[in-house]
Amino acid sequence: METNVNPLAVILVYFDSKGDRLLYRYPYQTLGQTEASDEQRKSRKRNPYAVAHVDDLLQTPTHLGASKGQGQLQGFADEVLSALFAVKPQLCNQKFELKLNDVRFVSHPTLIPHKEQRSGAMAKQQMLINIVFALHAQASYSIVKCYHELSKRLGLALKFEEQRSGYLTEQTAHMARTHDEQQQQPLERTLELIAERCSLAQALRSIFHDLCTTGLLSTSLNHNLTLCFCLPAKAHQLHKKGSMVDPETIDRCLRALKPYHGMLLLVDFAELLDCVPPTGARMLWQLVDAYDPLISLQSMASKADLSIEHVYKLVSHLVYWAKATIIYPLCETNVYVIAPDAPLHTKSHLVEKFSARFAGMSLFEVISDFSLPTSIGHLTTPLQQPARQGILAQMVIWMLQHHLLMQLHTYVQFMPSEDEFGDSASCSNHLRDAVSDEEGDQEQDADEMHGGSMLSMSSQPLPVPAVSVGGHRRDNSEDHSSLASDNIAVQPSSSHKSNFSITASMSTDNCDSLDSMEDEQKLKELLQVFSDADRAAIRRIPASANVDDLSLLVKLYQMGYFKSEHHLEEIMYFENLRRSQLLQLLDKFRDVLIIYETEDPAIASMYNTK
């Protein structure tokens, strides 16, 4: 699959009023090598008893089939290729794709008017330029699409330079003159001479080499226009060999980008300018100055004085060019585990690279701590020095950059158990009986409260008034009553104090009873969002009697956070919750909420080996 990404050849075909001509192609592979290989194949000793199998005796089998040899294009004459790719004007300015045997040719033919021509010139005075890429026939659709985009950009760049300074007319004239002068020389020598004389041929040769090595292009045309291009299927293999990342996968990952995500650079700062034109370098440096893998994209945007939309675009560009990757900001609660496809064999080049980066440290010893899912906080203690914690963070960042670790996120699934409570009907009856019993208990408690308060009033030793009422005489405690009567004018009697306290107690109990009834009514309203079986399962949890806890549970349930589609960090960000607050809720309702840890599918899909 990796070899299908590399191009077999790049071909430049030119067509004007004088006719079509193949001006340049690279690599310089001649037909003589193919013919020599055919002669070697024929000179081999054959079995005299072998029978040649021909499907159609009326048709002579063609010998054009071997068009690839050691990753190069063979078996096609220049005249044939020129006639094929000098298309009619009706096929220009659109995708051109042709499959011959096991080779697929992709291009974007472009009509370009000469510099001296005006807008009203006739179409026959225009010239056609067609930059063709020869690919393996098994190349995927996304790879073919990338090469077509590159051919289109080259055509537009040459059109711009032609209208600006007549660059294309000058270069094609040099190439055609060289062909005419070197007719007696081998074709390979002629093409080498063209590459020495013409900057356009040098640019095409450089583009071919860059596509085969890194997949990253930053080519200057006519020392004026810089062409930047990235082949993701090739570029991302620099950081993780064997990974086939297509643009569709990157787009799907970038569409899931959120402000709480972070960015992790995979290259040095000096290599970042290769992926942006000079006009966009200023904004990129603003982001680089604010870069920190410990903070989120939103914090970086605020620190760099950029809008979050601009940060999204810059980060997406860096991710596409394999200069950065998306992570969750590094913190103590992050859980990491060894990636299943991490190259950790004994002869891995990463072992020596890690030792050179962190002197005295062993990669296998450090990464063994993440054999099971482990958070950074579990590997640190409060007694450790800050420098030791900083080194651990740097080692985790290094392992993330080399895709040795993957982060696990916690997802929540609402799944009440029905086996314990039976079917929904029994659950509904159980809930109804429980509610009626609670209401009966509350009424009984209320009656006891009122009756109990009167008994408490009669049971208290009330003081006897000092003045006789209705002609009754005083009791035996006259002296004590007279003393009390003397104090009546000065301060309220103790009976008034008792009556006031009893009245306050009655009002407080009544308020508590009303609050309890209101809470119970609110709990019933909150539980209406669940089905009967789910309602019964939640009702049996002690935390469901708390209005605040149940309200938060219902809110998150209605927002769709309990469907295994949102991890805790996302819930915390969008609902403005603390991690401790969310973990407490999950612990209280652990009978109906199931949690599990897995990687973020949107981010993990980028580096899945295909």
Rosetta blueprint (number, residue, H / E / L):
1 M L
2 E L
3 T L
4 N L
5 V L
6 N L
7 P L
8 L L
9 A E
10 V E
11 I E
12 L E
13 V E
14 Y E
15 F E
16 D E
17 S L
18 K L
19 G E
20 D E
21 R E
22 L E
23 L E
24 Y E
25 R E
26 Y E
27 P L
28 Y L
29 Q L
30 T L
31 L H
32 G H
33 Q H
34 T H
35 E H
36 A H
37 S H
38 D H
39 E H
40 Q H
41 R H
42 K H
43 S H
44 R L
45 K L
46 R L
47 N L
48 P L
49 Y L
50 A L
51 V L
52 A L
53 H L
54 V L
55 D L
56 D L
57 L L
58 L L
59 Q L
60 T L
61 P L
62 T L
63 H L
64 L L
65 G L
66 A L
67 S L
68 K E
69 G E
70 Q L
71 G L
72 Q E
73 L E
74 Q L
75 G L
76 F L
77 A L
78 D H
79 E H
80 V H
81 L H
82 S H
83 A H
84 L H
85 F H
86 A L
87 V L
88 K L
89 P H
90 Q H
91 L H
92 C L
93 N L
94 Q L
95 K L
96 F E
97 E E
98 L E
99 K E
100 L E
101 N L
102 D L
103 V E
104 R E
105 F E
106 V E
107 S E
108 H L
109 P L
110 T E
111 L E
112 I E
113 P E
114 H L
115 K L
116 E L
117 Q L
118 R L
119 S L
120 G L
121 A L
122 M L
123 A H
124 K H
125 Q H
126 Q E
127 M E
128 L E
129 I E
130 N E
131 I E
132 V E
133 F E
134 A E
135 L E
136 H E
137 A L
138 Q L
139 A L
140 S L
141 Y H
142 S H
143 I H
144 V H
145 K H
146 C H
147 Y H
148 H H
149 E H
150 L H
151 S H
152 K H
153 R H
154 L H
155 G H
156 L H
157 A H
158 L H
159 K H
160 F H
161 E H
162 E H
163 Q H
164 R H
165 S H
166 G L
167 Y H
168 L H
169 T H
170 E H
171 Q H
172 T H
173 A H
174 H H
175 M H
176 A H
177 R H
178 T H
179 H H
180 D H
181 E H
182 Q L
183 Q L
184 Q L
185 Q L
186 P L
187 L H
188 E H
189 R H
190 T H
191 L H
192 E H
193 L H
194 I H
195 A H
196 E H
197 R H
198 C L
199 S H
200 L H
201 A H
202 Q H
203 A H
204 L H
205 R H
206 S H
207 I H
208 F H
209 H H
210 D H
211 L H
212 C H
213 T H
214 T L
215 G L
216 L E
217 L E
218 S E
219 T E
220 S E
221 L E
222 N L
223 H L
224 N L
225 L E
226 T E
227 L E
228 C E
229 F E
230 C E
231 L L
232 P H
233 A H
234 K H
235 A H
236 H H
237 Q H
238 L H
239 H L
240 K L
241 K L
242 G L
243 S E
244 M L
245 V L
246 D L
247 P H
248 E H
249 T H
250 I H
251 D H
252 R H
253 C H
254 L H
255 R H
256 A L
257 L L
258 K L
259 P L
260 Y L
261 H L
262 G E
263 M E
264 L E
265 L E
266 L L
267 V L
268 D L
269 F H
270 A H
271 E H
272 L H
273 L H
274 D H
275 C H
276 V L
277 P L
278 P H
279 T H
280 G H
281 A H
282 R H
283 M H
284 L H
285 W H
286 Q H
287 L H
288 V H
289 D H
290 A L
291 Y L
292 D L
293 P L
294 L L
295 I L
296 S L
297 L H
298 Q H
299 S H
300 M H
301 A H
302 S H
303 K H
304 A H
305 D L
306 L L
307 S L
308 I H
309 E H
310 H H
311 V H
312 Y H
313 K H
314 L H
315 V H
316 S H
317 H H
318 L H
319 V H
320 Y H
321 W L
322 A L
323 K L
324 A E
325 T E
326 I E
327 I E
328 Y L
329 P L
330 L L
331 C L
332 E L
333 T L
334 N L
335 V E
336 Y E
337 V E
338 I E
339 A L
340 P L
341 D L
342 A L
343 P L
344 L L
345 H L
346 T L
347 K L
348 S L
349 H H
350 L H
351 V H
352 E H
353 K H
354 F H
355 S H
356 A H
357 R H
358 F L
359 A L
360 G L
361 M L
362 S L
363 L H
364 F H
365 E H
366 V H
367 I H
368 S H
369 D H
370 F H
371 S L
372 L L
373 P L
374 T E
375 S E
376 I H
377 G H
378 H H
379 L H
380 T L
381 T L
382 P L
383 L L
384 Q L
385 Q L
386 P H
387 A H
388 R H
389 Q H
390 G H
391 I H
392 L H
393 A H
394 Q H
395 M H
396 V H
397 I H
398 W H
399 M H
400 L H
401 Q H
402 H L
403 H L
404 L L
405 L E
406 M E
407 Q E
408 L E
409 H E
410 T E
411 Y E
412 V E
413 Q E
414 F E
415 M L
416 P L
417 S L
418 E L
419 D L
420 E L
421 F L
422 G L
423 D L
424 S H
425 A H
426 S H
427 C H
428 S H
429 N H
430 H H
431 L H
432 R H
433 D H
434 A H
435 V H
436 S H
437 D H
438 E H
439 E H
440 G H
441 D H
442 Q H
443 E H
444 Q H
445 D H
446 A H
447 D H
448 E H
449 M H
450 H H
451 G H
452 G H
453 S H
454 M H
455 L H
456 S H
457 M H
458 S H
459 S H
460 Q L
461 P L
462 L L
463 P L
464 V L
465 P L
466 A L
467 V L
468 S L
469 V L
470 G L
471 G L
472 H L
473 R L
474 R L
475 D L
476 N L
477 S L
478 E H
479 D H
480 H H
481 S H
482 S H
483 L H
484 A H
485 S H
486 D H
487 N H
488 I H
489 A L
490 V L
491 Q L
492 P L
493 S L
494 S H
495 S H
496 H H
497 K H
498 S H
499 N H
500 F H
501 S H
502 I H
503 T H
504 A H
505 S H
506 M H
507 S H
508 T H
509 D H
510 N H
511 C H
512 D H
513 S H
514 L H
515 D H
516 S H
517 M H
518 E H
519 D H
520 E H
521 Q H
522 K H
523 L H
524 K H
525 E H
526 L H
527 L H
528 Q L
529 V L
530 F L
531 S L
532 D H
533 A H
534 D H
535 R H
536 A H
537 A H
538 I H
539 R H
540 R L
541 I L
542 P H
543 A H
544 S H
545 A H
546 N L
547 V H
548 D H
549 D H
550 L H
551 S H
552 L H
553 L H
554 V H
555 K H
556 L H
557 Y H
558 Q H
559 M L
560 G L
561 Y L
562 F L
563 K E
564 S E
565 E E
566 H E
567 H E
568 L H
569 E H
570 E H
571 I H
572 M H
573 Y H
574 F H
575 E H
576 N L
577 L L
578 R L
579 R H
580 S H
581 Q H
582 L H
583 L H
584 Q H
585 L H
586 L H
587 D H
588 K H
589 F L
590 R L
591 D L
592 V L
593 L E
594 I E
595 I E
596 Y E
597 E E
598 T E
599 E L
600 D L
601 P H
602 A H
603 I H
604 A H
605 S H
606 M H
607 Y H
608 N L
609 T E
610 K L
